[in-house]
Amino acid sequence: MATLCRPAVAVPDHVITQEQTLALARETHDGHPQRDLVLRLIENTGVKTRHLVQPLEDTLAHPGFEVRNQVYEAEAKRRVPAVVREALAHGEVEPADIDLIVYVSCTGFMMPSLTAWLINTMGFRTDTRQLPIAQLGCAAGGAAINRAHDFIKAYPGSNVLIVSCEFCSLLYQPTDIGVGSLLSNGLFGDAVSAAVVRGEGGTGMRIERNGSHLVPDTENWISYAVRETGFHFQLDKRVPGTMEMLAPALKSLVEQHSWEVGALDFYIIHAGGPRILDDLCHFLELGPEMFRFSRTTLTQRGNIASSVVFDALARLFDEGGMTDGARGVIAGFGPGITAEIGVGSWNAGPDMDDELDAMAARI
């Protein structure tokens, strides 16, 4: 059994609203031939607020890739430990109980990975396995959960810590004026999240099956161009329509588990944009309320890359969780075009009678 426990999520204090984003786009790209189209696209994202790791004026400046990467490393080391401690508390484990740390991030580069620094500074065992995932983009949150599930199947009773650190604002490139790049300037936000996956015990989503799907010949639809100025995000205009290709993969995995997508109780889905959620409603024949957690994440924090699924799951916990045995799906989508999907049921934890029986047995 692999139970994904309650995530911890933190966002920076600097906030930019949709109104500020639109005003900047109007001013900065006044002569752009497709400016009005970009403005409409940003408005249609539904993103009302985003959080930035630096003040807006620093975000809009470009001091060079080296300086930006130094900011990434410093801010990761400053912000990740508190989120990790909260996630460990939610999972009711200590650093010494963790057997694998999965670190996911696509917005900065460190070697050795932040996992080495965490082990050295936070009391994790020196034999803790490390698995950095850097090139799956927004799909990496789902991939991290699935690799944790695989690890626990291979090593029953083990525990995994997942950490996601995404400072998307550090990828802002003022010279990129393609429609996809300009749209991304109004879509992505910054966040840090973490969650424990327990091999025994815990409360949360019990992952019972996982799967991946890559849409053939779409590897250029979401990509980075790596240049002297850093990572340049590239988005093909066909990306919003990918759910028509990915919905069947999600449906197929659920059916392999002898369930039906229309009979599930909850969905935790990567919210890359509103059309992803709208199209899933259409192709899976689901009501919009099934994606309310993901949509709220998108509205309040924007697309926070691999952290989206953890933020959406945290909102499910905030609502009170689910009843024991409730069935659901968690899925991340990203470059490739890739889907990482987990299927499972809600583990509400031991009830009071179970706890009393256990106490009596110990006495």
C-alpha positions in Angstrom: 0.0 0.0 0.0 1.3 3.5 -0.9 -0.7 6.3 0.7 -0.2 9.8 -0.5 -0.6 11.9 2.6 -1.7 15.5 3.0 0.7 17.9 1.1 2.3 21.0 2.4 2.2 24.0 0.1 3.8 27.5 0.3 3.7 30.4 -2.1 5.9 33.6 -2.0 4.5 36.9 -0.7 4.9 38.9 -3.9 1.6 38.9 -5.8 0.7 40.0 -9.3 -3.0 40.2 -10.3 -4.5 39.6 -13.7 -5.2 43.4 -14.0 -1.5 44.1 -13.5 -0.5 41.5 -16.0 -2.8 42.9 -18.6 -1.6 46.4 -18.0 2.0 45.3 -18.4 1.2 43.5 -21.6 -0.5 46.6 -23.0 2.4 48.8 -22.1 5.3 46.5 -23.0 3.9 45.2 -26.3 2.0 48.2 -27.5 3.1 47.7 -31.1 2.8 43.9 -31.2 0.5 42.9 -34.1 -1.2 40.2 -32.0 -1.3 42.2 -28.7 -5.1 42.1 -28.5 -5.2 38.4 -29.1 -2.7 37.9 -26.3 -4.7 40.1 -23.9 -7.8 38.0 -24.7 -5.9 34.7 -24.1 -4.6 36.0 -20.7 -8.1 37.0 -19.7 -9.5 33.6 -20.7 -7.0 31.8 -18.5 -9.1 32.6 -15.4 -5.9 33.3 -13.4 -6.7 36.1 -11.0 -3.5 36.1 -8.9 -0.1 34.6 -9.0 2.8 34.6 -6.5 6.3 35.6 -7.4 9.6 34.7 -5.7 10.9 38.2 -6.3 9.3 41.6 -6.4 7.8 42.4 -9.8 10.5 44.9 -10.8 13.2 42.3 -10.2 11.1 39.7 -12.0 10.9 41.9 -15.1 14.7 42.6 -15.1 17.0 40.0 -16.6 20.4 39.9 -14.8 21.5 36.9 -16.8 21.2 33.1 -16.5 23.9 32.8 -13.9 22.4 35.3 -11.5 18.9 33.8 -12.0 20.1 30.4 -11.2 21.8 31.7 -8.0 18.4 33.2 -7.0 16.8 29.8 -7.7 19.3 27.9 -5.5 19.2 30.5 -2.6 15.4 30.7 -2.6 15.0 26.9 -2.8 17.3 26.4 0.2 15.4 29.2 2.1 11.9 28.0 1.4 11.9 24.2 1.0 12.9 23.1 4.6 9.7 24.6 6.2 7.5 22.9 3.6 9.3 19.6 4.1 8.9 19.8 7.9 5.2 20.4 7.5 4.8 17.5 5.0 6.6 15.2 7.4 4.3 16.3 10.2 1.2 15.6 8.0 2.6 12.2 7.2 3.4 11.5 10.9 7.0 10.5 10.1 10.5 11.8 11.0 13.4 12.5 8.5 15.0 9.2 9.6 11.9 7.3 8.4 12.3 8.4 4.8 13.9 5.9 2.4 13.7 7.9 -0.8 13.5 11.7 -1.6 12.1 12.6 -5.0 12.8 16.2 -6.0 11.0 17.7 -9.0 11.7 21.0 -10.6 12.0 22.4 -14.1 12.8 26.1 -13.3 16.4 26.0 -12.1 19.4 23.7 -12.1 21.6 22.3 -9.3 24.1 19.5 -9.3 24.2 17.8 -6.9 20.5 18.0 -6.6 18.8 19.8 -3.6 18.2 16.2 -2.3 21.9 16.1 -1.2 21.6 19.4 0.6 18.4 18.2 2.3 20.0 15.0 3.5 23.0 17.0 4.9 21.0 19.6 6.7 17.7 18.1 7.8 18.5 14.8 9.5 17.7 12.4 6.7 19.7 9.1 6.7 22.9 9.0 4.6 21.6 5.9 2.8 18.4 7.7 1.7 17.9 7.2 -2.0 17.8 10.3 -4.2 15.7 10.8 -7.4 15.8 14.2 -9.0 13.3 14.7 -11.9 14.1 17.8 -14.0 12.8 17.4 -17.5 9.2 16.3 -17.2 7.9 19.8 -16.6 4.3 20.0 -15.3 4.0 16.2 -15.6 6.6 15.7 -12.9 4.3 16.0 -10.0 2.3 13.0 -11.3 5.6 11.2 -12.2 6.9 11.7 -8.7 3.8 10.1 -7.1 4.0 7.2 -9.6 7.8 6.6 -8.9 7.0 6.7 -5.2 4.3 4.1 -5.7 6.8 1.9 -7.7 9.4 2.2 -5.0 7.1 1.2 -2.2 5.9 -1.8 -4.3 9.6 -2.8 -4.7 10.3 -2.1 -1.0 7.2 -2.7 1.0 6.8 -0.6 4.2 9.2 2.1 3.0 8.4 5.8 3.0 9.0 8.4 0.3 9.2 12.2 0.5 8.3 14.2 -2.6 9.5 17.8 -3.0 8.4 20.1 -5.8 10.1 23.5 -6.2 8.9 25.7 -9.1 9.9 29.3 -9.5 8.4 29.8 -13.0 8.9 33.6 -12.8 12.6 33.1 -13.1 12.0 32.0 -16.7 10.6 35.3 -17.8 12.3 36.4 -21.0 11.6 40.0 -22.1 12.8 39.4 -25.6 10.4 36.5 -26.4 7.4 38.0 -28.2 5.7 34.9 -29.6 2.1 34.4 -28.7 2.8 31.3 -26.7 5.6 32.9 -24.7 3.5 36.0 -24.0 0.6 33.9 -22.8 2.9 32.0 -20.5 3.8 35.4 -18.9 0.2 35.6 -17.7 -0.3 32.0 -16.7 2.6 30.6 -14.6 3.2 31.2 -10.9 5.7 30.1 -8.2 5.2 27.6 -5.4 6.9 25.0 -3.2 5.2 21.8 -2.1 6.0 18.5 -0.5 4.2 15.3 0.5 4.9 12.0 2.1 4.0 8.7 0.5 3.8 6.0 3.2 4.2 2.3 2.7 2.1 1.6 5.8 -0.5 3.7 7.6 -1.2 7.3 6.8 -4.3 9.2 5.7 -4.9 10.2 2.1 -5.0 8.8 -1.4 -4.0 5.1 -1.6 -2.3 4.7 -5.0 -3.2 1.3 -6.4 -2.2 1.6 -10.0 -0.2 4.0 -12.1 0.5 4.5 -15.8 2.1 6.8 -18.3 1.1 7.8 -21.8 3.0 9.8 -24.4 1.2 11.3 -27.4 3.4 10.4 -30.5 5.2 13.2 -32.4 4.4 16.0 -30.0 7.8 16.4 -28.3 8.1 19.9 -29.7 4.7 21.2 -28.5 6.0 22.1 -25.0 9.7 22.7 -24.7 12.6 24.8 -23.5 15.1 26.4 -25.8 18.3 26.6 -23.7 20.2 29.8 -24.7 22.8 32.1 -23.1 20.0 33.9 -21.3 18.6 30.7 -19.8 15.5 28.7 -20.4 13.1 30.0 -23.0 9.6 28.4 -22.7 8.1 27.4 -26.0 4.4 26.6 -26.4 2.7 25.3 -29.6 -0.8 26.6 -30.4 -2.0 22.9 -30.6 -1.3 22.3 -26.8 -4.8 23.4 -25.6 -6.4 20.6 -27.6 -4.3 17.7 -26.2 -7.0 16.4 -23.8 -8.8 14.8 -26.8 -5.6 12.6 -27.1 -5.0 12.2 -23.3 -8.5 11.6 -22.0 -8.7 8.1 -23.6 -5.4 7.1 -21.8 -6.9 8.3 -18.5 -10.1 6.4 -19.1 -8.2 3.3 -20.2 -6.1 3.2 -17.0 -9.2 3.5 -14.8 -10.9 0.7 -16.8 -7.8 -1.5 -16.3 -8.6 -1.1 -12.6 -12.1 -2.3 -13.3 -13.6 1.1 -12.5 -15.4 3.6 -14.7 -14.4 7.3 -15.0 -18.0 8.4 -14.5 -18.3 6.6 -11.2 -15.2 8.1 -9.5 -15.5 10.3 -6.5 -12.7 12.8 -7.0 -10.2 14.0 -9.6 -6.9 15.8 -8.9 -5.8 17.0 -12.3 -3.0 19.3 -13.5 -4.5 22.6 -14.3 -2.3 23.8 -17.2 -5.1 26.1 -18.3 -8.9 26.2 -18.2 -9.4 24.4 -21.5 -7.7 21.3 -20.1 -10.3 21.1 -17.4 -13.2 22.0 -19.8 -12.1 19.4 -22.3 -11.8 16.7 -19.7 -15.3 17.5 -18.6 -16.4 17.0 -22.2 -14.4 13.9 -23.2 -15.0 12.1 -19.9 -18.6 13.3 -19.6 -18.1 14.8 -16.2 -19.6 17.7 -14.4 -17.4 20.8 -13.8 -17.5 20.3 -10.0 -15.3 17.3 -10.4 -12.3 19.6 -11.1 -13.1 22.3 -8.6 -9.9 21.8 -6.7 -7.7 22.1 -9.8 -9.7 25.1 -11.0 -9.3 27.0 -7.7 -5.5 26.4 -7.8 -5.4 27.8 -11.4 -7.5 30.8 -10.4 -5.6 31.7 -7.2 -2.1 30.6 -8.1 -1.8 30.1 -11.8 -0.1 27.2 -13.4 2.5 26.3 -10.7 3.9 23.4 -12.8 4.6 20.2 -10.9 3.2 21.7 -7.7 -0.4 21.9 -9.2 -1.4 18.4 -8.2 -0.2 18.8 -4.7 -1.9 22.2 -4.2 -5.2 20.7 -5.6 -4.9 17.7 -3.3 -4.3 20.0 -0.3 -7.5 21.7 -1.1 -9.3 18.4 -1.1 -7.9 17.9 2.4 -9.0 21.4 3.4 -12.5 20.5 2.4 -12.4 17.5 4.8 -11.0 14.8 2.6 -13.1 11.9 1.4 -14.9 9.0 3.0 -12.9 5.8 3.3 -12.8 3.8 0.1 -13.8 6.8 -2.2 -12.3 6.3 -5.6 -10.2 8.8 -7.5 -7.5 9.8 -10.0 -4.5 12.1 -9.8 -2.8 13.1 -13.0 -0.1 15.4 -14.3 0.4 16.5 -17.9 3.5 18.0 -19.5 6.1 18.0 -22.2 6.2 15.0 -24.5 3.1 15.4 -24.6 3.1 13.2 -21.5 0.5 12.1 -19.0 1.4 10.6 -15.6 -1.7 9.1 -14.0 -2.4 7.4 -10.6 -5.6 5.6 -9.7 -6.6 4.7 -6.2 -9.0 5.0 -3.2 -9.1 7.2 -0.2 -7.6 5.8 3.0 -9.2 7.6 5.9 -6.9 6.0 8.4 -7.7 3.9 11.4 -11.0 4.7 13.1 -11.3 5.0 16.8 -12.4 1.4 17.4 -9.2 0.2 15.5 -7.1 2.5 17.6 -8.6 1.3 20.9 -8.2 -2.3 19.8 -4.5 -1.6 19.0 -4.0 0.0 22.4 -5.7 -2.9 24.2 -3.4 -5.3 22.3 -0.3 -3.4 23.5 -1.5 -3.4 27.1 
